[in-house]
Amino acid sequence: MKPTRIYHFMRSNIEAFTWLTALLLLAFMQPENTQSTLCLLHHAGIESCPGCGLGHSISAAFHGRFIQSFNMHPLGMAAIIILTLRITTIFYQYFKYQSFKSQKHD
């Protein structure tokens, strides 16, 4: 069975979709919620995990709580900007390549 265009698009941009999914999950997460987490360190009983702080910081920033975001992790808002730029770059390069490829075949 020949892969569809959507399958090829998703597979070619898996990194962008991974980051996009992570940002969307953090946007819908409540920053105060410490119960639902995928952090292995948290499940092992270690409470001060820099990754958890970053995730909560990103979530707080998405909810407009910028001071709380900075207090949770100073790089949370920078991570949003960096990941958004990375997602944009991946999609831009994909569509630029597809455009180049279609022009080459014309």
C-alpha positions as CSV (number, residue, x, y, z in Angstrom):
1,M,0.0,0.0,0.0
2,K,1.4,3.4,-1.0
3,P,1.8,5.9,1.8
4,T,-0.6,8.8,1.6
5,R,0.5,12.4,1.4
6,I,-0.7,13.0,4.9
7,Y,1.3,10.1,6.2
8,H,4.4,11.4,4.4
9,F,3.8,14.9,5.8
10,M,3.4,13.6,9.3
11,R,6.5,11.4,9.1
12,S,8.6,14.0,7.5
13,N,7.8,16.5,10.3
14,I,7.7,14.2,13.3
15,E,9.9,16.5,15.3
16,A,7.7,19.5,14.7
17,F,4.5,17.5,15.6
18,T,6.2,16.3,18.8
19,W,7.1,19.8,20.0
20,L,3.7,21.1,18.9
21,T,1.9,18.4,20.9
22,A,4.1,19.0,23.9
23,L,3.3,22.8,23.8
24,L,-0.4,22.1,23.4
25,L,-0.4,19.7,26.3
26,L,1.4,22.2,28.5
27,A,-1.0,25.0,27.4
28,F,-4.0,23.0,28.6
29,M,-2.3,21.8,31.8
30,Q,-2.9,23.7,35.0
31,P,0.4,25.1,36.3
32,E,-0.5,24.2,39.9
33,N,-1.3,20.6,39.0
34,T,1.5,18.4,40.2
35,Q,-0.4,15.1,40.3
36,S,-0.5,14.2,36.6
37,T,3.1,14.0,35.3
38,L,5.2,11.8,33.1
39,C,8.4,12.7,35.0
40,L,10.3,9.7,36.2
41,L,12.1,11.7,38.9
42,H,8.7,12.9,40.3
43,H,7.5,9.3,40.4
44,A,10.7,8.3,42.2
45,G,10.0,10.8,44.9
46,I,12.4,13.5,43.9
47,E,10.5,16.8,44.0
48,S,12.9,19.3,42.6
49,C,13.2,18.4,38.9
50,P,14.4,21.1,36.5
51,G,12.3,19.6,33.7
52,C,9.1,19.7,35.8
53,G,9.9,23.3,36.7
54,L,10.3,24.1,33.0
55,G,7.0,22.4,32.1
56,H,5.1,24.2,34.9
57,S,6.8,27.5,33.8
58,I,5.6,27.0,30.2
59,S,2.1,26.2,31.4
60,A,2.0,29.3,33.6
61,A,3.2,31.5,30.7
62,F,0.4,30.1,28.5
63,H,-2.1,31.0,31.2
64,G,-0.7,34.6,31.3
65,R,1.0,34.2,34.7
66,F,4.4,35.5,33.6
67,I,5.8,36.3,37.0
68,Q,4.8,32.9,38.3
69,S,6.3,31.4,35.1
70,F,9.6,33.2,35.7
71,N,9.7,32.1,39.3
72,M,9.1,28.4,38.4
73,H,11.9,28.4,35.8
74,P,13.6,31.5,34.3
75,L,13.9,29.9,30.9
76,G,10.2,28.9,30.5
77,M,9.2,31.8,28.3
78,A,12.4,31.5,26.3
79,A,11.6,27.8,25.7
80,I,8.2,28.7,24.2
81,I,9.9,31.1,21.8
82,I,12.7,28.7,20.9
83,L,10.3,25.8,20.3
84,T,7.9,27.9,18.3
85,L,10.7,29.1,16.1
86,R,11.9,25.5,15.7
87,I,8.4,24.3,14.7
88,T,8.1,27.1,12.2
89,T,11.5,26.4,10.7
90,I,10.8,22.7,10.3
91,F,7.5,23.4,8.5
92,Y,9.1,26.2,6.4
93,Q,11.9,24.0,5.3
94,Y,9.5,21.2,4.4
95,F,7.3,23.4,2.3
96,K,10.3,25.1,0.7
97,Y,11.7,21.7,-0.3
98,Q,8.3,20.6,-1.6
99,S,8.1,23.7,-3.7
100,F,11.6,23.3,-5.0
101,K,10.9,19.6,-5.8
102,S,7.7,20.4,-7.7
103,Q,9.5,23.2,-9.7
104,K,12.3,20.8,-10.5
105,H,9.9,18.3,-12.0
106,D,8.1,21.0,-14.1
